[in-house]
Amino acid sequence: MAGFALEESPLIWGDEIEHTVRWKRSHARAGTSKPLARISGQPVRLRFVMKDANLYSLGFR
């Protein structure tokens, strides 16, 4: 999805219980403060690229 490619994602480093991921250019490209509104209610496929990491849960706001 444009604006949310792996190459455009921020690197998350460290131990955290909670972290919000924000892409730098996603808002500017979509032209709105809610760039994912256009896919709300539709199925999406997520891919996580991790090294020496564990993902315990995932949530959306």
Predicted model as a PDB file, atoms N, CA, C, CB and O in Angstrom, pLDDT in the B-factor column:
MODEL        1                                                                  
ATOM      1  N   MET A   1       0.835  -1.159   0.000  1.00 78.00           N  
ATOM      2  CA  MET A   1       0.000   0.000   0.000  1.00 78.00           C  
ATOM      3  C   MET A   1       0.891   1.237   0.000  1.00 78.00           C  
ATOM      4  CB  MET A   1      -0.957  -0.010   1.204  1.00 78.00           C  
ATOM      5  O   MET A   1       1.821   1.336   0.801  1.00 78.00           O  
ATOM      6  N   ALA A   2       0.618   2.148  -0.869  1.00 76.00           N  
ATOM      7  CA  ALA A   2       1.453   3.338  -1.012  1.00 76.00           C  
ATOM      8  C   ALA A   2       1.563   4.099   0.307  1.00 76.00           C  
ATOM      9  CB  ALA A   2       0.890   4.254  -2.100  1.00 76.00           C  
ATOM     10  O   ALA A   2       0.561   4.375   0.966  1.00 76.00           O  
ATOM     11  N   GLY A   3       2.794   4.430   0.676  1.00 77.00           N  
ATOM     12  CA  GLY A   3       3.051   5.166   1.907  1.00 77.00           C  
ATOM     13  C   GLY A   3       3.307   4.287   3.113  1.00 77.00           C  
ATOM     14  O   GLY A   3       3.698   4.783   4.169  1.00 77.00           O  
ATOM     15  N   PHE A   4       3.091   2.977   2.970  1.00 82.00           N  
ATOM     16  CA  PHE A   4       3.261   2.057   4.089  1.00 82.00           C  
ATOM     17  C   PHE A   4       4.176   0.888   3.735  1.00 82.00           C  
ATOM     18  CB  PHE A   4       1.911   1.535   4.540  1.00 82.00           C  
ATOM     19  O   PHE A   4       4.021  -0.201   4.287  1.00 82.00           O  
ATOM     20  N   ALA A   5       5.112   1.092   2.838  1.00 85.00           N  
ATOM     21  CA  ALA A   5       6.048   0.042   2.428  1.00 85.00           C  
ATOM     22  C   ALA A   5       7.099  -0.188   3.513  1.00 85.00           C  
ATOM     23  CB  ALA A   5       6.731   0.413   1.091  1.00 85.00           C  
ATOM     24  O   ALA A   5       7.344   0.680   4.351  1.00 85.00           O  
ATOM     25  N   LEU A   6       7.710  -1.362   3.484  1.00 86.00           N  
ATOM     26  CA  LEU A   6       8.750  -1.704   4.445  1.00 86.00           C  
ATOM     27  C   LEU A   6       9.874  -0.675   4.425  1.00 86.00           C  
ATOM     28  CB  LEU A   6       9.305  -3.096   4.156  1.00 86.00           C  
ATOM     29  O   LEU A   6      10.388  -0.293   5.476  1.00 86.00           O  
ATOM     30  N   GLU A   7      10.250  -0.234   3.247  1.00 86.00           N  
ATOM     31  CA  GLU A   7      11.341   0.738   3.115  1.00 86.00           C  
ATOM     32  C   GLU A   7      10.992   2.082   3.740  1.00 86.00           C  
ATOM     33  CB  GLU A   7      11.692   0.934   1.651  1.00 86.00           C  
ATOM     34  O   GLU A   7      11.886   2.866   4.059  1.00 86.00           O  
ATOM     35  N   GLU A   8       9.715   2.353   3.917  1.00 84.00           N  
ATOM     36  CA  GLU A   8       9.268   3.628   4.467  1.00 84.00           C  
ATOM     37  C   GLU A   8       8.908   3.543   5.950  1.00 84.00           C  
ATOM     38  CB  GLU A   8       8.080   4.127   3.688  1.00 84.00           C  
ATOM     39  O   GLU A   8       8.496   4.535   6.551  1.00 84.00           O  
ATOM     40  N   SER A   9       9.063   2.366   6.530  1.00 84.00           N  
ATOM     41  CA  SER A   9       8.675   2.195   7.926  1.00 84.00           C  
ATOM     42  C   SER A   9       9.816   2.562   8.871  1.00 84.00           C  
ATOM     43  CB  SER A   9       8.232   0.756   8.178  1.00 84.00           C  
ATOM     44  O   SER A   9      10.989   2.396   8.538  1.00 84.00           O  
ATOM     45  N   PRO A  10       9.463   3.058  10.038  1.00 83.00           N  
ATOM     46  CA  PRO A  10      10.495   3.408  11.020  1.00 83.00           C  
ATOM     47  C   PRO A  10      11.061   2.155  11.684  1.00 83.00           C  
ATOM     48  CB  PRO A  10       9.923   4.358  12.087  1.00 83.00           C  
ATOM     49  O   PRO A  10      10.340   1.175  11.867  1.00 83.00           O  
ATOM     50  N   LEU A  11      12.327   2.177  12.040  1.00 86.00           N  
ATOM     51  CA  LEU A  11      12.951   1.096  12.786  1.00 86.00           C  
ATOM     52  C   LEU A  11      12.573   1.234  14.249  1.00 86.00           C  
ATOM     53  CB  LEU A  11      14.493   1.105  12.606  1.00 86.00           C  
ATOM     54  O   LEU A  11      12.716   2.306  14.836  1.00 86.00           O  
ATOM     55  N   ILE A  12      12.095   0.157  14.832  1.00 86.00           N  
ATOM     56  CA  ILE A  12      11.740   0.158  16.249  1.00 86.00           C  
ATOM     57  C   ILE A  12      12.800  -0.645  16.971  1.00 86.00           C  
ATOM     58  CB  ILE A  12      10.302  -0.431  16.498  1.00 86.00           C  
ATOM     59  O   ILE A  12      13.043  -1.804  16.633  1.00 86.00           O  
ATOM     60  N   TRP A  13      13.431  -0.044  17.959  1.00 86.00           N  
ATOM     61  CA  TRP A  13      14.558  -0.646  18.658  1.00 86.00           C  
ATOM     62  C   TRP A  13      14.315  -0.579  20.159  1.00 86.00           C  
ATOM     63  CB  TRP A  13      15.883   0.062  18.285  1.00 86.00           C  
ATOM     64  O   TRP A  13      13.956   0.477  20.680  1.00 86.00           O  
ATOM     65  N   GLY A  14      14.503  -1.682  20.854  1.00 84.00           N  
ATOM     66  CA  GLY A  14      14.387  -1.670  22.311  1.00 84.00           C  
ATOM     67  C   GLY A  14      13.220  -2.494  22.815  1.00 84.00           C  
ATOM     68  O   GLY A  14      12.406  -2.995  22.040  1.00 84.00           O  
ATOM     69  N   ASP A  15      13.157  -2.625  24.130  1.00 84.00           N  
ATOM     70  CA  ASP A  15      12.085  -3.362  24.791  1.00 84.00           C  
ATOM     71  C   ASP A  15      10.969  -2.404  25.173  1.00 84.00           C  
ATOM     72  CB  ASP A  15      12.613  -4.108  26.038  1.00 84.00           C  
ATOM     73  O   ASP A  15      11.189  -1.435  25.900  1.00 84.00           O  
ATOM     74  N   GLU A  16       9.776  -2.681  24.681  1.00 83.00           N  
ATOM     75  CA  GLU A  16       8.646  -1.822  24.998  1.00 83.00           C  
ATOM     76  C   GLU A  16       7.398  -2.662  25.193  1.00 83.00           C  
ATOM     77  CB  GLU A  16       8.426  -0.776  23.894  1.00 83.00           C  
ATOM     78  O   GLU A  16       7.212  -3.683  24.530  1.00 83.00           O  
ATOM     79  N   ILE A  17       6.556  -2.231  26.096  1.00 83.00           N  
ATOM     80  CA  ILE A  17       5.258  -2.873  26.297  1.00 83.00           C  
ATOM     81  C   ILE A  17       4.261  -2.329  25.284  1.00 83.00           C  
ATOM     82  CB  ILE A  17       4.744  -2.649  27.744  1.00 83.00           C  
ATOM     83  O   ILE A  17       3.387  -3.053  24.807  1.00 83.00           O  
ATOM     84  N   GLU A  18       4.399  -1.049  24.960  1.00 86.00           N  
ATOM     85  CA  GLU A  18       3.472  -0.419  24.034  1.00 86.00           C  
ATOM     86  C   GLU A  18       4.238   0.534  23.121  1.00 86.00           C  
ATOM     87  CB  GLU A  18       2.352   0.330  24.797  1.00 86.00           C  
ATOM     88  O   GLU A  18       5.096   1.288  23.578  1.00 86.00           O  
ATOM     89  N   HIS A  19       3.923   0.494  21.840  1.00 85.00           N  
ATOM     90  CA  HIS A  19       4.579   1.389  20.886  1.00 85.00           C  
ATOM     91  C   HIS A  19       3.624   1.651  19.730  1.00 85.00           C  
ATOM     92  CB  HIS A  19       5.925   0.781  20.370  1.00 85.00           C  
ATOM     93  O   HIS A  19       3.042   0.715  19.182  1.00 85.00           O  
ATOM     94  N   THR A  20       3.460   2.895  19.360  1.00 83.00           N  
ATOM     95  CA  THR A  20       2.638   3.268  18.218  1.00 83.00           C  
ATOM     96  C   THR A  20       3.559   3.500  17.029  1.00 83.00           C  
ATOM     97  CB  THR A  20       1.779   4.537  18.524  1.00 83.00           C  
ATOM     98  O   THR A  20       4.518   4.266  17.119  1.00 83.00           O  
ATOM     99  N   VAL A  21       3.270   2.846  15.929  1.00 82.00           N  
ATOM    100  CA  VAL A  21       4.083   2.989  14.717  1.00 82.00           C  
ATOM    101  C   VAL A  21       3.430   4.023  13.816  1.00 82.00           C  
ATOM    102  CB  VAL A  21       4.242   1.623  13.971  1.00 82.00           C  
ATOM    103  O   VAL A  21       2.235   3.952  13.531  1.00 82.00           O  
ATOM    104  N   ARG A  22       4.223   4.977  13.376  1.00 78.00           N  
ATOM    105  CA  ARG A  22       3.742   6.015  12.462  1.00 78.00           C  
ATOM    106  C   ARG A  22       4.727   6.151  11.315  1.00 78.00           C  
ATOM    107  CB  ARG A  22       3.558   7.377  13.197  1.00 78.00           C  
ATOM    108  O   ARG A  22       5.931   6.279  11.536  1.00 78.00           O  
ATOM    109  N   TRP A  23       4.223   6.123  10.101  1.00 76.00           N  
ATOM    110  CA  TRP A  23       5.075   6.326   8.938  1.00 76.00           C  
ATOM    111  C   TRP A  23       5.177   7.812   8.669  1.00 76.00           C  
ATOM    112  CB  TRP A  23       4.528   5.573   7.697  1.00 76.00           C  
ATOM    113  O   TRP A  23       4.192   8.540   8.790  1.00 76.00           O  
ATOM    114  N   LYS A  24       6.358   8.261   8.307  1.00 70.00           N  
ATOM    115  CA  LYS A  24       6.625   9.695   8.145  1.00 70.00           C  
ATOM    116  C   LYS A  24       5.788  10.338   7.049  1.00 70.00           C  
ATOM    117  CB  LYS A  24       8.085   9.913   7.845  1.00 70.00           C  
ATOM    118  O   LYS A  24       5.226  11.413   7.256  1.00 70.00           O  
ATOM    119  N   ARG A  25       5.697   9.705   5.898  1.00 63.00           N  
ATOM    120  CA  ARG A  25       5.063  10.344   4.759  1.00 63.00           C  
ATOM    121  C   ARG A  25       3.626   9.893   4.526  1.00 63.00           C  
ATOM    122  CB  ARG A  25       5.866  10.083   3.536  1.00 63.00           C  
ATOM    123  O   ARG A  25       2.997  10.368   3.580  1.00 63.00           O  
ATOM    124  N   SER A  26       3.093   9.023   5.320  1.00 50.00           N  
ATOM    125  CA  SER A  26       1.764   8.471   5.056  1.00 50.00           C  
ATOM    126  C   SER A  26       0.675   9.544   5.078  1.00 50.00           C  
ATOM    127  CB  SER A  26       1.439   7.394   6.074  1.00 50.00           C  
ATOM    128  O   SER A  26      -0.227   9.513   4.242  1.00 50.00           O  
ATOM    129  N   HIS A  27       0.740  10.489   6.014  1.00 50.00           N  
ATOM    130  CA  HIS A  27      -0.281  11.529   6.085  1.00 50.00           C  
ATOM    131  C   HIS A  27      -0.195  12.481   4.898  1.00 50.00           C  
ATOM    132  CB  HIS A  27      -0.149  12.307   7.385  1.00 50.00           C  
ATOM    133  O   HIS A  27      -1.220  12.881   4.346  1.00 50.00           O  
ATOM    134  N   ALA A  28       1.013  12.842   4.505  1.00 50.00           N  
ATOM    135  CA  ALA A  28       1.186  13.781   3.394  1.00 50.00           C  
ATOM    136  C   ALA A  28       0.698  13.168   2.087  1.00 50.00           C  
ATOM    137  CB  ALA A  28       2.661  14.200   3.265  1.00 50.00           C  
ATOM    138  O   ALA A  28       0.056  13.843   1.283  1.00 50.00           O  
ATOM    139  N   ARG A  29       1.002  11.889   1.874  1.00 51.00           N  
ATOM    140  CA  ARG A  29       0.597  11.245   0.620  1.00 51.00           C  
ATOM    141  C   ARG A  29      -0.911  11.076   0.532  1.00 51.00           C  
ATOM    142  CB  ARG A  29       1.273   9.891   0.482  1.00 51.00           C  
ATOM    143  O   ARG A  29      -1.504  11.269  -0.530  1.00 51.00           O  
ATOM    144  N   ALA A  30      -1.518  10.719   1.631  1.00 49.00           N  
ATOM    145  CA  ALA A  30      -2.949  10.474   1.607  1.00 49.00           C  
ATOM    146  C   ALA A  30      -3.742  11.780   1.590  1.00 49.00           C  
ATOM    147  CB  ALA A  30      -3.355   9.633   2.806  1.00 49.00           C  
ATOM    148  O   ALA A  30      -4.906  11.801   1.191  1.00 49.00           O  
ATOM    149  N   GLY A  31      -3.101  12.872   2.027  1.00 56.00           N  
ATOM    150  CA  GLY A  31      -3.766  14.160   2.025  1.00 56.00           C  
ATOM    151  C   GLY A  31      -4.815  14.288   3.124  1.00 56.00           C  
ATOM    152  O   GLY A  31      -5.726  15.108   3.023  1.00 56.00           O  
ATOM    153  N   THR A  32      -4.689  13.487   4.161  1.00 59.00           N  
ATOM    154  CA  THR A  32      -5.647  13.505   5.247  1.00 59.00           C  
ATOM    155  C   THR A  32      -4.960  13.131   6.546  1.00 59.00           C  
ATOM    156  CB  THR A  32      -6.814  12.557   4.961  1.00 59.00           C  
ATOM    157  O   THR A  32      -3.863  12.572   6.535  1.00 59.00           O  
ATOM    158  N   SER A  33      -5.599  13.435   7.661  1.00 64.00           N  
ATOM    159  CA  SER A  33      -5.031  13.051   8.947  1.00 64.00           C  
ATOM    160  C   SER A  33      -5.302  11.582   9.255  1.00 64.00           C  
ATOM    161  CB  SER A  33      -5.595  13.933  10.059  1.00 64.00           C  
ATOM    162  O   SER A  33      -4.738  11.036  10.204  1.00 64.00           O  
ATOM    163  N   LYS A  34      -6.162  10.932   8.460  1.00 72.00           N  
ATOM    164  CA  LYS A  34      -6.474   9.515   8.636  1.00 72.00           C  
ATOM    165  C   LYS A  34      -6.249   8.775   7.320  1.00 72.00           C  
ATOM    166  CB  LYS A  34      -7.934   9.327   9.127  1.00 72.00           C  
ATOM    167  O   LYS A  34      -7.208   8.476   6.610  1.00 72.00           O  
ATOM    168  N   PRO A  35      -4.997   8.478   6.989  1.00 71.00           N  
ATOM    169  CA  PRO A  35      -4.688   7.897   5.674  1.00 71.00           C  
ATOM    170  C   PRO A  35      -5.253   6.500   5.476  1.00 71.00           C  
ATOM    171  CB  PRO A  35      -3.203   7.855   5.475  1.00 71.00           C  
ATOM    172  O   PRO A  35      -5.386   6.062   4.333  1.00 71.00           O  
ATOM    173  N   LEU A  36      -5.592   5.780   6.541  1.00 76.00           N  
ATOM    174  CA  LEU A  36      -6.127   4.427   6.393  1.00 76.00           C  
ATOM    175  C   LEU A  36      -7.650   4.401   6.337  1.00 76.00           C  
ATOM    176  CB  LEU A  36      -5.649   3.558   7.532  1.00 76.00           C  
ATOM    177  O   LEU A  36      -8.242   3.327   6.230  1.00 76.00           O  
ATOM    178  N   ALA A  37      -8.290   5.556   6.406  1.00 79.00           N  
ATOM    179  CA  ALA A  37      -9.749   5.604   6.384  1.00 79.00           C  
ATOM    180  C   ALA A  37     -10.309   4.965   5.116  1.00 79.00           C  
ATOM    181  CB  ALA A  37     -10.233   7.047   6.497  1.00 79.00           C  
ATOM    182  O   ALA A  37     -11.402   4.400   5.149  1.00 79.00           O  
ATOM    183  N   ARG A  38      -9.594   5.041   4.017  1.00 78.00           N  
ATOM    184  CA  ARG A  38     -10.094   4.494   2.748  1.00 78.00           C  
ATOM    185  C   ARG A  38     -10.180   2.975   2.756  1.00 78.00           C  
ATOM    186  CB  ARG A  38      -9.206   4.939   1.609  1.00 78.00           C  
ATOM    187  O   ARG A  38     -10.883   2.405   1.922  1.00 78.00           O  
ATOM    188  N   ILE A  39      -9.491   2.305   3.668  1.00 81.00           N  
ATOM    189  CA  ILE A  39      -9.573   0.842   3.714  1.00 81.00           C  
ATOM    190  C   ILE A  39     -10.301   0.350   4.959  1.00 81.00           C  
ATOM    191  CB  ILE A  39      -8.178   0.237   3.664  1.00 81.00           C  
ATOM    192  O   ILE A  39     -10.312  -0.849   5.234  1.00 81.00           O  
ATOM    193  N   SER A  40     -10.901   1.251   5.703  1.00 84.00           N  
ATOM    194  CA  SER A  40     -11.635   0.879   6.905  1.00 84.00           C  
ATOM    195  C   SER A  40     -12.720  -0.134   6.569  1.00 84.00           C  
ATOM    196  CB  SER A  40     -12.247   2.119   7.571  1.00 84.00           C  
ATOM    197  O   SER A  40     -13.496   0.064   5.634  1.00 84.00           O  
ATOM    198  N   GLY A  41     -12.769  -1.214   7.330  1.00 88.00           N  
ATOM    199  CA  GLY A  41     -13.774  -2.250   7.120  1.00 88.00           C  
ATOM    200  C   GLY A  41     -13.414  -3.285   6.083  1.00 88.00           C  
ATOM    201  O   GLY A  41     -14.174  -4.229   5.866  1.00 88.00           O  
ATOM    202  N   GLN A  42     -12.267  -3.132   5.434  1.00 89.00           N  
ATOM    203  CA  GLN A  42     -11.826  -4.085   4.415  1.00 89.00           C  
ATOM    204  C   GLN A  42     -10.727  -4.979   4.984  1.00 89.00           C  
ATOM    205  CB  GLN A  42     -11.323  -3.345   3.148  1.00 89.00           C  
ATOM    206  O   GLN A  42      -9.963  -4.549   5.848  1.00 89.00           O  
ATOM    207  N   PRO A  43     -10.644  -6.223   4.503  1.00 92.00           N  
ATOM    208  CA  PRO A  43      -9.550  -7.087   4.965  1.00 92.00           C  
ATOM    209  C   PRO A  43      -8.205  -6.594   4.436  1.00 92.00           C  
ATOM    210  CB  PRO A  43      -9.790  -8.544   4.521  1.00 92.00           C  
ATOM    211  O   PRO A  43      -8.110  -6.131   3.299  1.00 92.00           O  
ATOM    212  N   VAL A  44      -7.177  -6.694   5.259  1.00 87.00           N  
ATOM    213  CA  VAL A  44      -5.823  -6.329   4.858  1.00 87.00           C  
ATOM    214  C   VAL A  44      -4.870  -7.434   5.283  1.00 87.00           C  
ATOM    215  CB  VAL A  44      -5.402  -4.967   5.475  1.00 87.00           C  
ATOM    216  O   VAL A  44      -5.175  -8.204   6.194  1.00 87.00           O  
ATOM    217  N   ARG A  45      -3.746  -7.513   4.645  1.00 89.00           N  
ATOM    218  CA  ARG A  45      -2.700  -8.473   5.004  1.00 89.00           C  
ATOM    219  C   ARG A  45      -1.509  -7.676   5.526  1.00 89.00           C  
ATOM    220  CB  ARG A  45      -2.290  -9.381   3.774  1.00 89.00           C  
ATOM    221  O   ARG A  45      -1.038  -6.738   4.883  1.00 89.00           O  
ATOM    222  N   LEU A  46      -1.035  -8.071   6.706  1.00 88.00           N  
ATOM    223  CA  LEU A  46       0.109  -7.405   7.321  1.00 88.00           C  
ATOM    224  C   LEU A  46       1.325  -8.308   7.243  1.00 88.00           C  
ATOM    225  CB  LEU A  46      -0.191  -7.027   8.786  1.00 88.00           C  
ATOM    226  O   LEU A  46       1.208  -9.531   7.324  1.00 88.00           O  
ATOM    227  N   ARG A  47       2.491  -7.701   7.087  1.00 89.00           N  
ATOM    228  CA  ARG A  47       3.754  -8.446   7.108  1.00 89.00           C  
ATOM    229  C   ARG A  47       4.665  -7.773   8.115  1.00 89.00           C  
ATOM    230  CB  ARG A  47       4.424  -8.503   5.684  1.00 89.00           C  
ATOM    231  O   ARG A  47       4.874  -6.561   8.072  1.00 89.00           O  
ATOM    232  N   PHE A  48       5.202  -8.571   9.019  1.00 90.00           N  
ATOM    233  CA  PHE A  48       6.120  -8.067  10.030  1.00 90.00           C  
ATOM    234  C   PHE A  48       7.506  -8.607   9.732  1.00 90.00           C  
ATOM    235  CB  PHE A  48       5.662  -8.464  11.461  1.00 90.00           C  
ATOM    236  O   PHE A  48       7.680  -9.808   9.529  1.00 90.00           O  
ATOM    237  N   VAL A  49       8.484  -7.731   9.708  1.00 91.00           N  
ATOM    238  CA  VAL A  49       9.882  -8.120   9.516  1.00 91.00           C  
ATOM    239  C   VAL A  49      10.587  -7.836  10.834  1.00 91.00           C  
ATOM    240  CB  VAL A  49      10.562  -7.341   8.304  1.00 91.00           C  
ATOM    241  O   VAL A  49      10.710  -6.684  11.251  1.00 91.00           O  
ATOM    242  N   MET A  50      11.051  -8.909  11.489  1.00 90.00           N  
ATOM    243  CA  MET A  50      11.646  -8.753  12.813  1.00 90.00           C  
ATOM    244  C   MET A  50      12.942  -9.540  12.895  1.00 90.00           C  
ATOM    245  CB  MET A  50      10.668  -9.211  13.911  1.00 90.00           C  
ATOM    246  O   MET A  50      13.119 -10.547  12.210  1.00 90.00           O  
ATOM    247  N   LYS A  51      13.843  -9.067  13.741  1.00 89.00           N  
ATOM    248  CA  LYS A  51      15.105  -9.752  13.998  1.00 89.00           C  
ATOM    249  C   LYS A  51      15.297  -9.790  15.510  1.00 89.00           C  
ATOM    250  CB  LYS A  51      16.315  -9.037  13.278  1.00 89.00           C  
ATOM    251  O   LYS A  51      15.268  -8.754  16.173  1.00 89.00           O  
ATOM    252  N   ASP A  52      15.493 -10.991  16.050  1.00 87.00           N  
ATOM    253  CA  ASP A  52      15.657 -11.162  17.499  1.00 87.00           C  
ATOM    254  C   ASP A  52      14.540 -10.468  18.260  1.00 87.00           C  
ATOM    255  CB  ASP A  52      17.016 -10.618  17.956  1.00 87.00           C  
ATOM    256  O   ASP A  52      14.798  -9.704  19.190  1.00 87.00           O  
ATOM    257  N   ALA A  53      13.307 -10.729  17.870  1.00 86.00           N  
ATOM    258  CA  ALA A  53      12.168 -10.027  18.459  1.00 86.00           C  
ATOM    259  C   ALA A  53      10.986 -10.967  18.663  1.00 86.00           C  
ATOM    260  CB  ALA A  53      11.754  -8.851  17.576  1.00 86.00           C  
ATOM    261  O   ALA A  53      10.916 -12.035  18.055  1.00 86.00           O  
ATOM    262  N   ASN A  54      10.075 -10.564  19.511  1.00 87.00           N  
ATOM    263  CA  ASN A  54       8.818 -11.264  19.737  1.00 87.00           C  
ATOM    264  C   ASN A  54       7.681 -10.264  19.653  1.00 87.00           C  
ATOM    265  CB  ASN A  54       8.816 -11.990  21.106  1.00 87.00           C  
ATOM    266  O   ASN A  54       7.776  -9.157  20.182  1.00 87.00           O  
ATOM    267  N   LEU A  55       6.618 -10.653  18.994  1.00 87.00           N  
ATOM    268  CA  LEU A  55       5.417  -9.836  18.907  1.00 87.00           C  
ATOM    269  C   LEU A  55       4.331 -10.529  19.712  1.00 87.00           C  
ATOM    270  CB  LEU A  55       4.973  -9.616  17.420  1.00 87.00           C  
ATOM    271  O   LEU A  55       3.900 -11.625  19.354  1.00 87.00           O  
ATOM    272  N   TYR A  56       3.883  -9.904  20.794  1.00 87.00           N  
ATOM    273  CA  TYR A  56       2.918 -10.532  21.687  1.00 87.00           C  
ATOM    274  C   TYR A  56       1.478 -10.146  21.380  1.00 87.00           C  
ATOM    275  CB  TYR A  56       3.238 -10.177  23.104  1.00 87.00           C  
ATOM    276  O   TYR A  56       0.565 -10.939  21.610  1.00 87.00           O  
ATOM    277  N   SER A  57       1.268  -8.973  20.879  1.00 88.00           N  
ATOM    278  CA  SER A  57      -0.098  -8.569  20.542  1.00 88.00           C  
ATOM    279  C   SER A  57      -0.055  -7.427  19.532  1.00 88.00           C  
ATOM    280  CB  SER A  57      -0.884  -8.146  21.815  1.00 88.00           C  
ATOM    281  O   SER A  57       0.990  -6.826  19.286  1.00 88.00           O  
ATOM    282  N   LEU A  58      -1.220  -7.149  18.957  1.00 86.00           N  
ATOM    283  CA  LEU A  58      -1.323  -6.119  17.943  1.00 86.00           C  
ATOM    284  C   LEU A  58      -2.688  -5.479  18.099  1.00 86.00           C  
ATOM    285  CB  LEU A  58      -1.115  -6.696  16.504  1.00 86.00           C  
ATOM    286  O   LEU A  58      -3.680  -6.181  18.294  1.00 86.00           O  
ATOM    287  N   GLY A  59      -2.756  -4.168  18.016  1.00 83.00           N  
ATOM    288  CA  GLY A  59      -4.029  -3.470  18.116  1.00 83.00           C  
ATOM    289  C   GLY A  59      -4.103  -2.334  17.117  1.00 83.00           C  
ATOM    290  O   GLY A  59      -3.078  -1.844  16.642  1.00 83.00           O  
ATOM    291  N   PHE A  60      -5.303  -1.920  16.804  1.00 76.00           N  
ATOM    292  CA  PHE A  60      -5.522  -0.809  15.874  1.00 76.00           C  
ATOM    293  C   PHE A  60      -6.349   0.264  16.566  1.00 76.00           C  
ATOM    294  CB  PHE A  60      -6.228  -1.294  14.574  1.00 76.00           C  
ATOM    295  O   PHE A  60      -7.242  -0.042  17.356  1.00 76.00           O  
ATOM    296  N   ARG A  61      -6.045   1.530  16.263  1.00 71.00           N  
ATOM    297  CA  ARG A  61      -6.834   2.656  16.793  1.00 71.00           C  
ATOM    298  C   ARG A  61      -7.332   3.489  15.654  1.00 71.00           C  
ATOM    299  CB  ARG A  61      -6.008   3.521  17.765  1.00 71.00           C  
ATOM    300  O   ARG A  61      -8.018   4.488  15.874  1.00 71.00           O  
TER     301      ARG A  61                                                      
ENDMDL                                                                          
END                                                                             
